[in-house]
Structures are given as structure tokens and as C-alpha cells.
């Protein structure tokens, strides 16, 4: 079969067939009396083998090895191809993400594009100082891709850089709250904690709603951060979680402070909050399974909660069988009387 007919039947151009021959990949079995290349059935099969391997992404040099080296192992080459393909896909996805973020920033000219690119590169820098400068520079005139800020804060381990990124996100409005909420369900505990810490610093009703949802999170750390943030925002739904933190001894001082804020000025918070807090603390004190150290912490938490429920409870607790609880309650009663 002559080269023209081979090209028609195989779909491989005559030029490419000559190129294969020049590389030693393909050698026509014979020549006609006029000197034209003549391909045998075995040659045709080799052409199809070459094209099949090319479709897998092999280079022509690798194809030559695969076809001619008797020691060649297909499995090792396939493993390499899988790895290279994963790397190529990852690189393409990274490029696509970067392009989408540039588009989301709505640049008006090439100068804006270049500034966004520089910002994204700085956020991905290995230098903590460079990442922090990028976060602090986000208050400039060029819009910052919020998705990039969220991704950066969720992976950031340096506390100073994380603080700068949370500040930048807080200035960006509600745009990042939905993405941060997705981080609350991450399989990585550190990411979940960073997500709720950032939400805690985000202003607005949307962030508050996400923090309310976080009170039901399976992660106790997430619930704790959400409860503390909601307590400072005057959200009474956080009361049970804050009391749980006092019992557990986890950030119990902060939890008690949040409860005192919730029980404060009835003009700015739920007017029933003080009674709900008092009842919750007293109920946990009376619970038979509450350990002695937790009962002391619960008694201490009653200190700044107004109302007769707390006063009556402190009178009873001053006679408690646990000396530490009784002394704490008596001291708090004297303070209340002095006021």
C-alpha cells in the first residue's frame, strides 16, 4: 500500500508519516520499483498503535520506547500519565479560578487587571509579611475578589495574617458570608474554626444568621465561637450554649461575660434574657450530674445577672453543702447588698 492510500485509510497525513519515519518510529517494509514507500499490513497496525498512544498524551519519544523496548512496562507509564494529567488539570483549574476572580473584581482597564493579579499573587506568597501587606492593602480603589480573601483566611495559620484577612473581609460587606458558612462544614477542624472566627467579625444581619445556624454545628469549638459572638450581639439564642461552655470550663470566663452582656440593659437586648439566664444557671447548679468545679463556675456566673431569681438562688447557695459554692455565693450576696 502506497503512502497516499495509507494516509487516506488511516487519517494520518503523508507529511506526518514521513515525520514518523524520520524519527525511526515507522519504517515502510518495502519500496516499489519506482522507489515509492510501500506499507505492509504490519506497518498499518504500527501506525494505529502510534496514534492510539498519542491519544493518551504520550510524546513521540515515549511512544518509540513503548513499541520497541522489550523491558518497557506499561503500568509505570500509565501511572506517570495519570500523575501528569492530575497536575495539568490542577494547573488549569487554578488558572480558571484566577480568571474568574479577576472577572469578579470587574476591572475597568488593564492597570486594574494587573493590580488584581499582583494582589492574588501576594495572597499566595510563602512570606507571611507579604500576605499581611496584601490583606491590609485590600482597602484600595481596586475591588478585591472576596472569594480569594475567604480562601486565604480559611487556610491561613499565621495569627497576624489571619487577623488582617478577617479585617479585610469585614470591610467587604456580606459577600463572603455564604462562602465562610460553607467552611463551617469542612472536614478539617482548623478550617471550621477559622470560618467561625471570621464570621464572628463580620458585621450585618447575614453574618448573624450564619452564626445562629452555627449553634447547631456538630463541632463544639464552632458552637462556642458562635455563641460568644452572638452573645456580644445581644442574641438570646446563644444562652444555652454559653451555659454549656461554663459547665465544660471552655472559655468559661468569656461565656460568663457574654451572659452578663445579654442580661444587661433591657432596652437593647431581650428583656426576658436575664430571667432565662438565671433560670438556666440555677437549673444546671441543681442538676445532680454537675461536677463540683462546674458548680463553682456556675455560681460565679450569677454575679452580674440582675433580678430576684439570682438573689434567691444565691441565698440558697450560701447554705450549700459544697463549701466552695457556699463561700462564693455568700461573697456575691455581700457585693449585691453593697450595690
Secondary structure, DSSP 8 states (H G I E B T S, - for coil): -BHHHHHHHHS--HHHHHHHHHTTS---SEE-TT--EE--HHHHHHHHHHHHHHHTT--HHHHHHHHH-TT--HHHHHHHHHHHHHHHHHHHHHHHHHHHHHHHTT-SSHHHHHHHHHHHHHHT-S-HHHHHHHHHGGGSSS---HHHHHHHHHH---HHHHHHHHHHHHHT-GGGHHHHHHHTT-SSHHHHHHHHHHHHT--SHHHHHHHHHHTT-S-HHHHHHHHHHHHHTT-GGGHHHHHHHHHHTSSHHHHHHHHHHHTS-TTTS-TTHHHHHHHHHHHHHH-TT--HHHHHHHHHHTTT--SHHHHHHHHHHTT-SSHHHHHHHHHHHHHHHH-
